[in-house]
Amino acid sequence: MSHLPDPALIRQDALSIFQAGIAAADPYQAVKRHLVPELFSNYSKVHLVAFGKAACAMAQAAQEIIPTEKLAGRGIAVTNYENVRHIDNVDVLGAAHPLPDANGLKAAQIIADRVQNTQEHELVLVLVSGGGSALIPYPAGQITLQEKIATTDLLLASGATINQINCVRKHLSQLKGGGLARMAMPAHLHALILSDVLGEASAPAYAPRLRPVGDDLSSIASGPTVADDTTYADAIEILKAKGVWEQVPGNIRQHLEQGKLGHIAETPKPGDDVFKNTAHILVGSNTISVNAMLEAAKNLGYETELYSDHLSGEARTVGATLVAQCVERRLKSPPQDKPIALLAGGETTVTLKGKGRGGRNQEMALAFAIAAEQQGLAGNWTFLSGGTDGRDGPTDAAGGIVDPNTIKRMIHAGINPIELLENNDSYTALKTSDDLVITGATGTNVADLQILLVRP
């Protein structure tokens, strides 16, 4: 362990542990580990398609491995604007995230055209990473992109979970929920998937098919290459349960109702012939990153403990609950001589009530700092919550890192952290106290990571 004075030492440790988690999700290395030239020997041509925040790094690795004579023209990679870069033999297209835009629609149409023209003895190699759902929007039927954006916006603001949002998206799209696999027939399809999702702690009572499973492949980028066991009826129930059904555009409501009545084809289900020539490999996940953090913390001399491998719920509530549990633990048993690292991975949600800026990681960090001040969390501690993609909400920060002096710095600067939290303005609060985590776009996305370090 380094010998910097506290709290600088703990903050540096937290940041280095976070970086170890990000490094473990390196998409270039993940593809290199799992893709071998022998895979392509049985196919006359290979069509390379990548989408998501890690699309460029994954496509770069793939095009270095695929024999040049097998490539069916230039590959296609669709990623968010921050991650766009040049790749030999690949057309890289930028699109918006988290809300889709016209460039994403155009990219989705290019992918669909390419895939629909493949032949039986050809391979469609699909590289999927987080963010793909928003980056390749292809609305079904008469639905417009703006209507789909409005629906996604309503769900994001309602506090809907990623699984709930994806269920609705799948039933408004031509590509999601196995749609891309359906288009690729009769060619073979092989997908390498970098997971940005985790299982939910519990499934909603109104939609039992949204079961809690870790690294659910049907949820990553809304599962364009895998079977979907949710239905139009599930999508309708989610919109009603979140209180936004009446606000959703009429065209969307009509489409979902027609699907429920059986007038529009369902998404392809498990066992469908669509998937007889498909294969999937999970090449990176939040779990892999959490394990890397556990190792890094151990190497820095911390007693490590996994707090949760599927952290979910309202971000501010999760932050305050973690403080309460730490206070209780320290009251029951005196602090140990050895520093402790509580680590977690997952994806929380934020129900927007104010007009401020921030994201779920910044909101959790601010809520943790406020609760720690209110509940008297003792000791030298640092809490970090960050998104592995380097982008938390519509901000330039990956998340927040707070310590026992965070609230004092905010008050000294003349701001009220509680008022800012209520206004969902965690970005302003943490920027004022110099507690933002800024990494820039990382080129990967395996959900969020949380680190709580406590020294005696």
Summary of the structure (lengths in Angstrom):
residues: 456
radius of gyration: 22.4
end to end distance: 14.5
largest distance: 67.8
contacts: 1742
relative contact order: 0.14
helix: 42%
strand: 18%
